[in-house]
Amino acid sequence: MTVNNMVNIKEWIDARPISPFQWRVLALCLIIIMFDGYDAAVMGFIAPALIEQWGISRAAMGSILGAAMFGVALGALIAGPISDRYGRKRVILLSVLIFSTFSLACAFANTPAHMALLRFIAGLGLGAVMPNCVTLLAEYMPERRKGVMITLMFSGFNIGAGLGGFIAAGLLAHYHWSSALIFGGALPLLLLPVLGWLLPESTLNLVVRKAPRAQIAALLNRMGGAFTADNAFILNSPAVKRHSTITELFRNGFAPGTIILWLTYFMGLFVIYLLNGWLPTIMRSGGISLEQAAIIAGLFQLGGPLGGIIVGALMDKFRAKWVIGVVYFIGCLCLISQGLLGMSGVELGIIIFITGMCINGAQNGLQVYSPAYYPTEIRATGVSWMHGIGRIGAILSSTLGGFLMGIFPGQSAIFFILALPALFAAISIVLHRNIHLTMKIKGAGLGEIPALSQTLNNR
């Protein structure tokens, strides 16, 4: 909206249809997340081959998977505050460079310790790229379509991880396990210059960082605007000290919601990453071939895009936390069903696909829910710290998966165990309470203007 050359960017974006430029932002973020998904899941696909070739135990393989997850958690924690201070685009491009370079290097690892070190460094990039893509897209999409758009973008993770199962199956049938790593590292490296050329910076973040008005106007004009450097660009946001964005996650009523987001994300990732890292090995121990095990694991991921789109569409129409909670609960029931019935063949593929729809779909819904909970000044920090703290669940599941399979060798027991965190995730997100914020607008060089109210109506 424009009043006397003053433009509230968020209201202006919310009032307009989605432009081709915004669709391009969605497409670029989706491609980046596809690379992220493939790289995050590829170790699970080649884990049986590594165990056999190196003669290591499942517990030792769990340490390699856990090293990557530790890097992912640390990368997310570091990247959020840096992104809020220096911009989303720079952090995203640097993150892609890190994870693709070191994923490629993993193909040449010759010892478990060497592989663990390289996977840790690659994890730093993986952890940084995802929350910043979520934040960038959230700041470009109108509120009325944000749910389906963010879940559509985040489905790229499941597409990349799911297709990775089929790609890995094809490569492993003809080549060494390193071929799957070379594919996942080289492709994003080759596309990095294109991403640097086409990916824009967030207009909302540019306002917060007091970028030149001409730069902000140029980006808005690519979305159909007609602005100049004479326009003053403002936001609805509370006054936040940029040097203390992490502490702001626990001030002004944000603390309870922040903790619940961390807990929910923790539980969801515990389930997802234990299945990502160990489902092929679980299936392999049941007599299924390596190629078939990779395909079944891929079905778990490929259920995510459909589930994410359904969850996102429902979140745009109904109370988001209830949508996420119900879908988590259905995923819990699917895990219990697999444990009780011990399915195999086509039935196994179907129930694994539905489980992937629910657990991944609900997790994707959190990518919509979390950016809406925080203002622009601390949005990347809030989303990234949810990812970083939540990744402890991924670390534990990746590391403990081998031990759990040793203690509970039957396939059914693993599914019963995973049903518990899925249930806890459903309960915790439903307990999340909405907040009402009284926010102040900051203009570009205009100082503070009278306060406006913003309510997270259905979040």
Helices and strands as residue ranges (DSSP letters): E 2-3, E 6-8, H 9-15, H 20-54, H 58-86, H 88-106, H 112-138, G 143-145, H 146-174, H 178-198, H 203-208, H 213-221, E 232-237, G 242-244, H 245-248, H 255-285, H 290-315, H 320-341, H 345-373, H 376-407, H 411-430, E 436-443, E 447-455
